[in-house]
Amino acid sequence: MPSYSSMVAAATVAIALHAQGPIVFVGTSVGGSIDSHFFVDATTGGVVNQGGNAFTDNVTDAVWTGLGTRLYVAQSIQPRVSLAQWNGTTPSWSTFYNAPGACYGLGHDAARRRLWVLTGASGSTRELVCLDADPASAGYGTVIAQTTSLSGPSRERWELSPSGNLAAVPHVFIQSGLFQLVDTDPGSATFLQIVASAPVPNSASTLTIASDCAIRRDDQYALVLYTGVSTVPFNGLAMWHVPSGQWVDFDPATPGVQNFMIPLPVANVMDLSRDGSFAVVSGQGGGGWVGRVDIDYVNPANTTFTRFTVSQGVPNCNAVSLSADSTRLSVSATPVNLASPSYLAILDATTGATQSYTLLSGAWNVYTTAWQDLAGSFDPFGHGCSGVLGEPVLAAAPGSLPTVGQPFTVQLANVPIPVALFAAGLSNTTSGGVPLPVDLGFLGMPGCPLLVDPMFLDLEVSASVAVSHVYQVPNQSNLVGLLFYVQGFPFDGTANALGIVASNGGAGRIGL
């Protein structure tokens, strides 16, 4: 656990960043051994810092952590993951991980403080590598685990779920390959194994490339965006329902499983909103475009696509990403005339209205944009045990995030009666010197794990089926960045001798 002094120092930096931010990092892939990078204020559109060095050469992905104080960057030509310590005005660059080959994509498991990267000596030998991303750990930057079953087919675009429990790692050429999911939950019996594998419907008639992936926060749905190369280019968004192991049919009136088709050419990047209700997609064809897909999970045929109009234009869109709260998106644009500068557009995620349009001098092939996240977070981890309604599900209440000086609400679903205990503490690894998880069979709850150190226990009796508990976060700046953990224990009279079952855990970080 970080020391008190380091928490205070981190809180001081985070508060300063909050007054300025959020920042959007822009990475490029130009040529030579030094490529331009930019730190852009998403509110004003102003370039806060720009430069070029070996640590940002041929960037393939980037992710912010530590409430906007650390930025990890994946590189391809120089095989490594680099790290920038950000103080609000200047990055301090270093090597985080020397990789065996090109690094494609980064995924951050916030609950377990781990970073995943796809890397290998060649496109056909790439594996997912899990790195220790806890700055307080003695093993910071070292390899924790890696897959051994992905080599063979070429892979490039992939995505880690927000929960850290699943990774979508499709074959690059899906017309002759597969969409696959890998178990990245270290507590699972199938950890590091491929747990779902299937051809993508309607993608085998011509050369079809997996452009990007996404997984919904609750791990119920995984999406793959693809583009077909033929005389009549086509784009599709296929959606896999994880529990049933089946593809979602977006057009039941047509025989066979139909994907959602996007009526614009060369779709290349997507990002999924925090609640999973919509995705943003960008493309290179037709002078470049960006749009929004509103997903109807109950009636998939009602899913719609809306093209956003950007008056200044977004030619050769190579990157699109959503802000942490999913209210804005960043889009990169590289003019056809490579002597011209590129641009970064910030748009309203609902209307597509342009909020800023930033000149990126001396840059092209802008493949990466990454939003700084200064907000609090609360992400699921681990698994509980089943009761009469299955496993209880713990999550943050809709719209609620842990923030200094504000109430934070968690809620339990899948509970038979509205009575539950809530346990909260500062560790999910030990409790009283005993390693977690601990099986609670000695209390009459066999098979039910204790996932968090129960420093605080609260009983809630609710009038509704979903049981909620409110934590009042003190208005103290030294709490910014503090990690905490919660687990629910709903009453279930027939489940076991004690009549109580356990939910998954929730890992929170207090934000501003």
Summary of the structure (lengths in Angstrom):
residues: 512
radius of gyration: 22.6
end to end distance: 20.5
largest distance: 73.1
contacts: 1864
relative contact order: 0.11
helix: 7%
strand: 45%
